[in-house]
Amino acid sequence: KGEYILFDKTASSALVKGIVFPCPSEKSKGILICATTHGNTFIGPNAREQWSKEDTSVTPEGMEEIMAGARKLIPNLPMGASITGFAGLRAVSDTGDFILGPGKVPGFFNAAGIQSPGLTAAPAIAEVIAEALGEQAQLVKKKNWKGSLPKKKMFSQMTDAEKKEAIAANPLYGRVICRCETVTEGEIVDAIHEPVGAVTLDGVKRRTRAGMGRCQDGFCGPRVVQILARE
């Protein structure tokens, strides 16, 4: 299990703009300080042996361990700007490597034991699995395959002119639901109704960032639930 502490965007100027690694240990890359793609910063993770596949709780001991490790890199951590702590479980294989490809059961494919740098390796992992799936199922690519859905610009990243145009096209874009991340009702409704749309509070959060700000959905959570129920 690896525990983390996430900081508000206001702390980014006092921390780092990239990733700062310590020396790794035998079982972990160490407690690092890392900037996220959306302007936050986190510290962690630690590495604790974990026997329950359901326990993603954080512990006071784990938080102290993370802070002590991160202070070796940046002594004056702005802990007053921390907004949440969370934990993730890493599936560690006994092979020392990723486990990829067809399993023993027909139609079952492994993409397991993915440790760091799993996110960086994700596109290559997808190619390996797609190739193996294609060979077993004899798949043929569609002639009209588009490759991906069109990427929409977040309201918070639009220019004033683009915001005005979006609100004119859909007045729901003029109502901000998540104040911390400036997420509008229009974006939430779109996320609910797009292909494989969001049907849960967590689904909306992952697609729009509503609830990921400083208040951790204390303000917008009930409003998002209302929109989900209505839609």
C-alpha positions as CSV (number, residue, x, y, z in Angstrom):
1,K,0.0,0.0,0.0
2,G,1.2,3.5,-0.8
3,E,-0.1,6.6,1.0
4,Y,0.0,10.1,-0.4
5,I,-0.7,13.7,0.7
6,L,-2.1,16.2,-1.9
7,F,-1.5,20.0,-1.7
8,D,-3.7,22.8,-3.0
9,K,-2.6,24.6,-6.1
10,T,-1.7,27.7,-4.0
11,A,1.2,25.7,-2.6
12,S,2.8,25.0,-6.0
13,S,5.0,28.1,-6.0
14,A,6.6,26.9,-2.7
15,L,7.2,23.4,-4.0
16,V,8.4,22.0,-7.3
17,K,7.4,22.2,-11.0
18,G,8.5,18.6,-11.9
19,I,9.4,15.5,-9.9
20,V,12.1,15.2,-7.2
21,F,13.2,11.7,-6.4
22,P,15.1,10.5,-3.4
23,C,17.4,7.5,-3.6
24,P,15.3,4.4,-4.1
25,S,15.1,1.5,-1.7
26,E,14.9,-2.3,-2.5
27,K,11.0,-2.2,-2.5
28,S,10.1,1.3,-3.5
29,K,11.2,4.3,-5.6
30,G,11.0,6.3,-2.3
31,I,8.9,9.2,-1.1
32,L,9.0,11.9,-3.7
33,I,7.6,15.3,-4.4
34,C,5.7,15.6,-7.7
35,A,3.8,18.3,-9.6
36,T,0.6,17.1,-11.2
37,T,-0.7,18.0,-14.7
38,H,-3.4,20.1,-13.2
39,G,-1.2,22.3,-11.0
40,N,-1.4,20.5,-7.7
41,T,1.6,18.9,-5.9
42,F,1.7,15.6,-3.9
43,I,4.2,13.9,-1.6
44,G,4.5,10.1,-1.3
45,P,4.2,7.3,-1.6
46,N,5.5,5.2,1.3
47,A,5.5,1.4,0.8
48,R,3.8,-0.9,3.3
49,E,3.1,-4.6,3.1
50,Q,-0.7,-4.9,2.6
51,W,-2.7,-8.1,2.9
52,S,-6.2,-6.7,2.4
53,K,-7.2,-5.9,-1.1
54,E,-9.9,-3.6,0.1
55,D,-8.1,-1.4,2.6
56,T,-7.2,1.9,1.1
57,S,-7.3,3.9,4.4
58,V,-4.6,6.3,5.4
59,T,-2.9,6.1,8.8
60,P,-1.4,8.7,11.1
61,E,1.9,6.7,11.1
62,G,1.9,6.7,7.3
63,M,1.3,10.5,7.1
64,E,4.2,11.1,9.5
65,E,6.4,8.8,7.4
66,I,5.5,10.6,4.2
67,M,6.1,14.1,5.7
68,A,9.5,13.0,7.2
69,G,10.6,11.6,3.9
70,A,9.5,14.6,1.9
71,R,11.2,17.0,4.3
72,K,14.5,15.4,3.4
73,L,14.0,17.0,-0.1
74,I,12.2,20.2,0.9
75,P,12.5,21.0,4.6
76,N,9.8,23.7,4.7
77,L,6.7,21.9,3.5
78,P,3.6,24.1,3.5
79,M,1.5,21.5,5.4
80,G,-1.3,24.1,5.9
81,A,-2.0,23.8,2.2
82,S,-2.6,20.0,2.2
83,I,-6.1,19.2,1.2
84,T,-6.4,15.4,1.4
85,G,-4.6,12.2,2.0
86,F,-5.3,9.0,0.1
87,A,-3.8,5.5,-0.5
88,G,-3.5,3.2,-3.4
89,L,-2.7,-0.5,-3.6
90,R,0.1,-1.7,-5.9
91,A,-0.1,-5.3,-7.2
92,V,3.4,-6.6,-7.1
93,S,4.2,-9.7,-9.3
94,D,6.7,-12.4,-8.3
95,T,8.4,-12.2,-11.7
96,G,10.0,-8.8,-11.2
97,D,8.2,-7.5,-14.3
98,F,4.8,-6.7,-15.8
99,I,2.6,-9.7,-16.6
100,L,1.1,-9.1,-20.1
101,G,-0.7,-11.2,-22.6
102,P,-3.2,-14.1,-22.9
103,G,-4.0,-16.0,-19.8
104,K,-4.8,-19.7,-19.5
105,V,-8.5,-19.1,-19.9
106,P,-9.5,-18.3,-23.6
107,G,-10.5,-14.7,-23.9
108,F,-8.8,-13.6,-20.7
109,F,-5.8,-11.3,-21.0
110,N,-3.4,-10.2,-18.3
111,A,-2.2,-6.6,-17.7
112,A,-1.0,-7.1,-14.2
113,G,1.8,-6.3,-11.8
114,I,2.1,-2.8,-13.3
115,Q,4.4,-0.9,-11.0
116,S,6.2,2.4,-11.7
117,P,6.5,3.6,-14.4
118,G,3.1,2.2,-15.2
119,L,1.5,5.4,-16.4
120,T,4.4,6.0,-18.8
121,A,4.2,2.5,-20.1
122,A,0.4,2.5,-20.5
123,P,0.4,3.2,-24.3
124,A,2.9,0.5,-25.0
125,I,1.0,-2.0,-22.7
126,A,-2.2,-1.2,-24.7
127,E,-0.4,-2.0,-28.0
128,V,0.8,-5.4,-26.6
129,I,-2.7,-6.3,-25.4
130,A,-4.4,-5.1,-28.5
131,E,-2.0,-7.2,-30.7
132,A,-2.5,-10.3,-28.6
133,L,-6.3,-9.8,-28.6
134,G,-6.3,-9.3,-32.4
135,E,-4.3,-12.5,-32.9
136,Q,-6.7,-14.6,-30.7
137,A,-10.0,-13.1,-31.8
138,Q,-8.9,-12.4,-35.4
139,L,-10.0,-8.8,-35.2
140,V,-10.3,-6.5,-38.2
141,K,-10.0,-2.8,-37.9
142,K,-13.1,-0.9,-39.0
143,K,-12.6,1.3,-42.1
144,N,-14.5,4.2,-40.5
145,W,-12.6,4.0,-37.2
146,K,-12.0,7.5,-35.9
147,G,-9.3,6.7,-33.3
148,S,-10.6,8.8,-30.4
149,L,-13.3,11.1,-29.3
150,P,-12.8,14.8,-29.9
151,K,-11.1,16.4,-26.9
152,K,-13.1,19.2,-25.3
153,K,-11.5,22.2,-23.7
154,M,-12.2,22.7,-20.0
155,F,-14.2,25.8,-19.2
156,S,-11.5,27.0,-16.7
157,Q,-8.9,26.9,-19.6
158,M,-11.0,28.9,-22.1
159,T,-10.4,32.5,-23.0
160,D,-13.1,35.0,-22.1
161,A,-14.3,35.0,-25.7
162,E,-14.5,31.2,-25.7
163,K,-16.4,31.2,-22.4
164,K,-18.9,33.8,-23.7
165,E,-19.4,31.7,-26.9
166,A,-19.9,28.5,-24.8
167,I,-22.5,30.2,-22.5
168,A,-24.4,31.6,-25.5
169,A,-24.6,28.1,-27.0
170,N,-25.6,26.4,-23.7
171,P,-26.6,28.6,-20.7
172,L,-25.7,25.8,-18.3
173,Y,-22.1,26.7,-18.9
174,G,-22.8,30.0,-17.2
175,R,-23.5,28.3,-13.8
176,V,-20.3,27.2,-11.9
177,I,-21.0,24.1,-9.7
178,C,-17.4,23.4,-8.5
179,R,-15.9,26.7,-7.4
180,C,-12.5,25.4,-6.6
181,E,-11.9,24.0,-10.1
182,T,-14.4,26.2,-12.0
183,V,-16.4,23.4,-13.3
184,T,-19.8,24.3,-14.8
185,E,-23.1,22.6,-14.9
186,G,-22.8,22.4,-18.7
187,E,-19.6,20.3,-18.4
188,I,-21.2,18.0,-15.9
189,V,-24.3,17.4,-18.0
190,D,-22.1,16.8,-21.0
191,A,-20.0,14.2,-19.0
192,I,-23.2,12.4,-18.0
193,H,-24.5,12.1,-21.5
194,E,-21.4,11.5,-23.6
195,P,-20.5,8.0,-24.8
196,V,-19.9,5.7,-21.7
197,G,-21.1,8.7,-19.7
198,A,-20.6,9.3,-16.0
199,V,-23.4,7.9,-13.8
200,T,-21.8,8.3,-10.4
201,L,-20.4,11.1,-8.3
202,D,-16.9,9.6,-8.7
203,G,-17.4,9.3,-12.4
204,V,-18.2,13.0,-12.8
205,K,-15.2,13.8,-10.6
206,R,-12.8,11.8,-12.8
207,R,-14.1,13.4,-16.0
208,T,-14.6,17.0,-15.0
209,R,-12.5,17.5,-11.8
210,A,-15.6,18.6,-9.9
211,G,-14.7,17.9,-6.3
212,M,-10.9,17.7,-6.7
213,G,-10.3,21.2,-5.3
214,R,-9.5,22.5,-1.9
215,C,-12.9,21.8,-0.3
216,Q,-12.8,18.2,-1.7
217,D,-16.5,18.3,-2.9
218,G,-17.7,19.7,0.4
219,F,-19.5,22.5,-1.6
220,C,-20.2,20.9,-5.0
221,G,-20.8,17.3,-4.0
222,P,-24.5,17.7,-3.1
223,R,-25.1,19.8,-6.2
224,V,-23.5,17.2,-8.5
225,V,-25.7,14.6,-6.9
226,Q,-28.8,16.7,-7.7
227,I,-27.7,17.1,-11.3
228,L,-27.1,13.3,-11.6
229,A,-30.5,12.5,-10.2
230,R,-32.2,15.0,-12.5
231,E,-30.4,13.8,-15.6
